[in-house]
Amino acid sequence: MRRLVLLLALSSGCGETVVPAAPLAWIALPARMQVMRTDHVSASLPGGDVLVAGADIVTERWSATTRAFTTVGPTGVSRQAPALAVLVGGGVMLVGGVGDAGPTAETFHVDNGVWTGTGPLPDPYIDAAAAPLDLGAAIVVGGSIEGGWKGAAIWDVGTRDWGVVAPMSAARIHPTATRLADGRTLIVGGNYLVPEAELFDGRTRLFARTGALRTMVRQHTATLLTNGDVVVIGGKAAGDLISGAIQIYRDGAWTSGGTLATPRYRHTATLLPDGRVLVAGGMTTGDVATASCEYWNPSTTRATAAPAMHQPRAGHAASETGDGVLVTGGPDATAELLTTP
């Protein structure tokens, strides 16, 4: 497997280290997925493989060695737009979603390729967000039930059951949930009337408001950087406007990280090994899917042009593979890989 060629390290004013890499290009993979997928999820697995799930019961594993897809154990139900959590210690969890999911969740065992259902959730979770907690546990928050949901539930890996915790301070639709380096979970966006993010502490099982976003968004991305900061990119803003804002969270405060050249939502944002973030596809002005991509560099807090994908994609999934980024679906069964030519 070819690895990204790392060159000279640069130190940034925001504490991030960026290592420029060799130029990257998109390769349209001849191997297609077994099913067409939109609003699905993917997760990086050991060895550079990628798990692709959702939008169908068929689950697929992409091999970094063969660059082909093979089917693994199916999910118990079809889940459109499920919440995803990559669990501490291994395993992948899907929670809720549109379709037949209802108040259910299931976990994927990497070693044998089998999904196992959890105990029932106390409520259905649609347009929600999930994140891993310590000791293999997980949390799910928010969603669109009842016009906006501020509830939260925690999964116990020992009992495999869910329990209700004290709710967030506000209902949130299409928020993000990001596990921080200290184990807390940062909940961002999803309510245009509430600019503050929230922190969930797994030890106290309580939420607390933290810094206010500069631009309130939903259907954005949130990416944990190597220095512990979180960068929030794009999304839908109030008034149905499409945002190009880049916002950086650190120690309870938000600062501007610049703006995208192309505002977008339903895009992906993937941390590269060199420290940059690849922003790919999404819906842009006129609610049209785009093939355009941008690199965001934390050392300069600037977004610059990246190679465009071979076709427009929105509601796709993206995962880092060790020598690039695999993008799948949105709206078909194709895939492409950003890697060294």
C-alpha positions as CSV (number, residue, x, y, z in Angstrom):
1,M,0.0,0.0,0.0
2,R,1.4,3.4,-0.9
3,R,1.5,5.8,1.9
4,L,1.3,9.6,1.8
5,V,4.7,11.0,1.3
6,L,5.4,13.3,4.2
7,L,7.8,16.2,3.8
8,L,8.5,19.2,6.0
9,A,6.6,19.9,9.3
10,L,5.3,23.4,9.9
11,S,4.3,24.8,13.3
12,S,1.1,26.8,13.4
13,G,-0.1,29.7,15.6
14,C,-3.1,27.7,16.6
15,G,-0.9,24.9,18.0
16,E,-1.5,22.5,15.1
17,T,1.2,20.7,13.2
18,V,0.8,20.3,9.5
19,V,3.0,18.1,7.4
20,P,2.6,18.9,3.7
21,A,2.2,15.8,1.6
22,A,2.7,14.8,-2.0
23,P,0.0,16.0,-4.4
24,L,-3.2,13.8,-4.3
25,A,-5.6,12.9,-7.0
26,W,-9.0,11.1,-7.2
27,I,-9.1,7.6,-8.6
28,A,-12.5,6.4,-9.8
29,L,-12.6,2.8,-8.5
30,P,-13.7,0.2,-11.0
31,A,-15.2,-1.9,-8.2
32,R,-18.7,-0.7,-7.2
33,M,-20.7,-1.3,-4.0
34,Q,-23.4,-4.0,-4.1
35,V,-26.1,-1.4,-3.5
36,M,-26.7,2.3,-4.2
37,R,-26.4,4.4,-1.1
38,T,-27.2,7.9,0.1
39,D,-27.3,9.2,3.6
40,H,-25.3,6.2,4.8
41,V,-22.1,6.0,7.0
42,S,-18.6,4.6,6.8
43,A,-15.9,3.9,9.4
44,S,-12.2,3.3,9.1
45,L,-11.1,-0.2,10.2
46,P,-7.7,-1.6,11.2
47,G,-5.3,-2.0,8.2
48,G,-6.9,0.8,6.2
49,D,-10.1,-1.1,5.4
50,V,-13.4,0.8,5.5
51,L,-16.9,-0.4,6.7
52,V,-19.8,0.9,4.7
53,A,-23.3,0.6,6.2
54,G,-26.8,2.1,6.1
55,A,-29.4,2.9,3.5
56,D,-29.8,-0.9,3.1
57,I,-29.4,-4.0,5.3
58,V,-26.4,-4.9,3.1
59,T,-23.1,-4.0,4.8
60,E,-19.8,-3.9,2.9
61,R,-16.1,-3.9,3.7
62,W,-13.7,-2.2,1.4
63,S,-10.3,-3.7,1.3
64,A,-7.3,-1.4,1.2
65,T,-5.3,-4.3,-0.4
66,T,-7.6,-5.3,-3.2
67,R,-9.5,-2.0,-3.5
68,A,-12.7,-4.0,-3.8
69,F,-15.9,-4.3,-1.8
70,T,-17.1,-7.6,-0.2
71,T,-20.3,-8.1,1.8
72,V,-20.2,-8.9,5.5
73,G,-23.0,-9.6,7.9
74,P,-26.2,-7.6,7.2
75,T,-27.7,-5.2,9.7
76,G,-30.9,-6.2,11.4
77,V,-32.9,-3.5,9.8
78,S,-32.4,-0.9,7.0
79,R,-31.3,2.4,8.4
80,Q,-31.2,5.6,6.4
81,A,-29.1,8.4,7.9
82,P,-28.3,6.5,11.2
83,A,-26.1,8.0,13.9
84,L,-22.6,6.4,13.9
85,A,-20.2,5.9,16.8
86,V,-16.8,4.1,16.5
87,L,-16.5,2.6,19.9
88,V,-13.5,2.9,22.2
89,G,-11.7,-0.5,22.2
90,G,-13.1,-1.5,18.8
91,G,-16.5,-2.0,17.2
92,V,-18.9,0.2,15.3
93,M,-22.4,1.3,16.5
94,L,-25.4,2.4,14.4
95,V,-28.2,4.1,16.2
96,G,-31.7,4.9,15.0
97,G,-32.3,6.4,11.5
98,V,-35.1,6.7,9.0
99,G,-36.9,3.7,7.7
100,D,-37.5,0.5,9.7
101,A,-35.0,1.4,12.4
102,G,-37.4,2.7,15.1
103,P,-35.9,2.8,18.7
104,T,-33.1,0.3,17.9
105,A,-29.4,0.2,17.6
106,E,-26.7,-2.5,16.8
107,T,-23.0,-3.0,17.0
108,F,-20.6,-4.4,14.4
109,H,-17.9,-6.9,15.6
110,V,-14.8,-6.3,13.4
111,D,-13.3,-9.7,14.1
112,N,-16.2,-11.8,12.8
113,G,-18.2,-9.3,10.6
114,V,-21.4,-9.8,12.5
115,W,-24.0,-7.2,13.7
116,T,-25.6,-7.7,17.1
117,G,-28.7,-5.7,18.3
118,T,-28.6,-3.8,21.6
119,G,-31.4,-3.4,24.0
120,P,-34.2,-1.1,22.8
121,L,-33.7,2.7,23.0
122,P,-36.1,4.6,25.3
123,D,-37.1,6.8,22.3
124,P,-36.6,6.7,18.5
125,Y,-33.6,8.7,17.3
126,I,-33.9,10.3,13.8
127,D,-31.5,13.0,12.6
128,A,-29.5,12.5,15.8
129,A,-25.8,12.2,16.6
130,A,-23.8,9.6,18.5
131,A,-20.3,9.4,20.1
132,P,-18.2,6.9,22.0
133,L,-17.7,7.1,25.7
134,D,-15.2,5.5,28.0
135,L,-15.1,1.7,28.5
136,G,-16.9,1.0,25.2
137,A,-20.1,2.8,26.0
138,A,-21.9,5.3,23.7
139,I,-24.2,8.3,23.8
140,V,-26.9,9.4,21.4
141,V,-28.4,12.9,21.4
142,G,-31.0,15.1,19.7
143,G,-33.0,14.4,16.6
144,S,-36.1,15.5,14.8
145,I,-38.9,13.6,16.6
146,E,-41.6,15.9,18.1
147,G,-40.2,18.7,15.9
148,G,-36.9,18.7,17.8
149,W,-35.5,16.5,20.6
150,K,-33.3,17.4,23.5
151,G,-33.2,13.9,25.0
152,A,-30.1,11.8,25.4
153,A,-29.5,8.1,26.1
154,I,-26.4,6.2,27.2
155,W,-25.5,2.6,26.1
156,D,-23.8,0.3,28.6
157,V,-21.5,-2.2,26.9
158,G,-21.8,-4.6,29.9
159,T,-25.6,-4.9,29.9
160,R,-26.0,-3.8,26.3
161,D,-29.0,-1.8,27.5
162,W,-29.8,1.9,27.1
163,G,-30.6,4.3,29.9
164,V,-32.0,7.9,29.9
165,V,-29.8,10.7,31.2
166,A,-30.7,14.3,32.0
167,P,-31.5,16.1,28.7
168,M,-29.6,18.7,26.9
169,S,-30.5,22.4,27.5
170,A,-32.1,22.7,24.0
171,A,-33.6,20.5,21.3
172,R,-31.2,19.9,18.4
173,I,-31.9,18.6,14.9
174,H,-28.9,17.3,12.9
175,P,-26.3,18.2,15.6
176,T,-22.8,16.7,15.8
177,A,-21.3,14.8,18.7
178,T,-17.5,14.7,19.0
179,R,-15.5,12.9,21.6
180,L,-12.7,15.2,22.9
181,A,-9.3,14.1,24.0
182,D,-10.3,14.4,27.7
183,G,-13.3,12.0,27.1
184,R,-16.0,14.6,27.2
185,T,-18.4,14.9,24.3
186,L,-18.9,18.2,22.4
187,I,-22.5,18.7,21.0
188,V,-22.7,21.4,18.3
189,G,-25.5,23.0,16.4
190,G,-28.9,21.8,15.4
191,N,-30.8,24.8,16.9
192,Y,-30.8,28.2,15.2
193,L,-32.0,29.9,18.4
194,V,-29.3,28.5,20.7
195,P,-25.8,29.4,19.6
196,E,-24.1,27.7,22.6
197,A,-22.6,24.2,22.2
198,E,-22.8,21.7,25.0
199,L,-20.4,19.4,26.8
200,F,-21.4,16.1,28.2
201,D,-19.3,14.7,31.0
202,G,-19.6,10.9,31.2
203,R,-18.5,10.9,34.9
204,T,-21.3,13.2,36.1
205,R,-23.7,12.2,33.2
206,L,-24.6,15.9,32.9
207,F,-24.6,18.5,30.1
208,A,-23.2,22.0,30.5
209,R,-23.4,24.8,28.0
210,T,-20.1,26.0,26.5
211,G,-19.0,28.7,24.0
212,A,-21.4,30.2,21.5
213,L,-21.0,29.5,17.8
214,R,-20.2,32.5,15.6
215,T,-22.7,31.1,13.0
216,M,-25.5,28.8,14.1
217,V,-25.7,25.7,11.8
218,R,-27.1,22.2,11.3
219,Q,-26.1,19.5,8.8
220,H,-22.5,20.7,9.3
221,T,-19.4,18.6,10.0
222,A,-17.3,18.6,13.2
223,T,-13.8,17.2,13.0
224,L,-11.4,16.6,15.9
225,L,-7.9,17.9,15.1
226,T,-4.6,16.4,16.3
227,N,-4.1,19.2,18.8
228,G,-7.5,18.6,20.4
229,D,-9.4,21.5,18.8
230,V,-12.6,20.8,16.9
231,V,-13.3,22.4,13.5
232,V,-16.9,22.9,12.4
233,I,-17.4,23.4,8.7
234,G,-20.3,24.6,6.6
235,G,-23.9,23.5,7.2
236,K,-27.4,25.0,6.9
237,A,-27.7,28.4,8.6
238,A,-30.8,30.3,9.7
239,G,-33.1,31.4,6.9
240,D,-32.2,28.3,4.9
241,L,-28.9,29.9,3.9
242,I,-26.0,27.6,3.1
243,S,-23.0,28.4,5.2
244,G,-19.3,28.5,4.2
245,A,-18.2,29.4,7.8
246,I,-15.3,27.5,9.4
247,Q,-15.4,27.7,13.2
248,I,-12.8,26.4,15.6
249,Y,-13.6,25.3,19.2
250,R,-10.9,25.4,21.9
251,D,-11.3,25.5,25.6
252,G,-14.8,26.8,25.7
253,A,-14.4,29.5,23.0
254,W,-15.0,29.7,19.2
255,T,-12.8,31.5,16.7
256,S,-13.0,32.0,13.0
257,G,-11.1,29.5,10.8
258,G,-11.9,31.4,7.6
259,T,-14.5,30.5,5.0
260,L,-15.0,27.9,2.3
261,A,-14.8,29.0,-1.3
262,T,-18.0,27.0,-1.9
263,P,-20.6,27.1,0.9
264,R,-22.0,23.6,1.4
265,Y,-24.0,21.1,3.6
266,R,-24.4,17.3,3.5
267,H,-20.7,17.3,2.7
268,T,-17.9,15.3,4.4
269,A,-14.8,16.6,6.3
270,T,-12.0,14.1,6.8
271,L,-8.8,14.6,8.8
272,L,-5.8,13.7,6.6
273,P,-2.5,12.3,8.0
274,D,-0.8,15.6,7.2
275,G,-3.1,17.5,9.5
276,R,-5.3,19.1,6.9
277,V,-9.0,18.5,6.5
278,L,-10.5,17.4,3.2
279,V,-13.9,18.9,2.6
280,A,-15.7,17.0,-0.1
281,G,-18.9,17.4,-2.1
282,G,-22.2,18.4,-0.5
283,M,-25.2,20.5,-1.5
284,T,-24.4,24.1,-2.5
285,T,-26.2,27.2,-3.9
286,G,-29.5,26.2,-5.4
287,D,-29.5,22.9,-3.5
288,V,-27.3,21.4,-6.2
289,A,-24.8,18.6,-5.5
290,T,-21.2,19.5,-6.2
291,A,-18.0,17.6,-7.0
292,S,-15.8,20.4,-5.7
293,C,-13.4,19.8,-2.8
294,E,-11.3,22.0,-0.6
295,Y,-8.4,21.5,1.8
296,W,-8.6,23.4,5.1
297,N,-5.2,24.0,6.7
298,P,-5.2,24.6,10.5
299,S,-1.7,26.2,10.3
300,T,-3.0,29.0,8.1
301,T,-6.8,28.8,8.9
302,R,-7.4,29.0,5.1
303,A,-9.3,26.8,2.7
304,T,-7.7,26.1,-0.7
305,A,-8.8,24.3,-3.8
306,A,-8.4,20.5,-3.8
307,P,-8.9,18.2,-6.8
308,A,-12.6,17.8,-7.7
309,M,-14.2,14.4,-7.5
310,H,-15.3,12.6,-10.7
311,Q,-18.9,13.3,-10.1
312,P,-21.1,15.5,-7.8
313,R,-21.9,13.8,-4.4
314,A,-24.1,14.7,-1.5
315,G,-25.2,12.5,1.4
316,H,-22.1,10.4,0.7
317,A,-19.7,9.0,3.2
318,A,-15.9,9.4,3.6
319,S,-13.2,7.6,5.6
320,E,-9.5,7.8,5.9
321,T,-7.7,4.7,4.7
322,G,-4.0,5.3,5.6
323,D,-3.0,6.2,2.1
324,G,-6.0,8.4,1.2
325,V,-9.7,9.0,1.6
326,L,-12.4,6.6,0.4
327,V,-15.7,8.3,-0.7
328,T,-18.7,6.2,-1.3
329,G,-22.2,6.7,-2.7
330,G,-24.3,9.8,-2.7
331,P,-26.3,9.0,-4.9
332,D,-25.2,5.7,-6.5
333,A,-23.0,2.7,-5.9
334,T,-19.8,4.2,-7.1
335,A,-16.7,5.0,-5.1
336,E,-13.5,6.9,-5.5
337,L,-10.2,7.2,-3.6
338,L,-8.2,10.4,-3.0
339,T,-4.6,9.2,-2.9
340,T,-1.1,9.7,-4.4
341,P,-1.2,9.2,-8.2
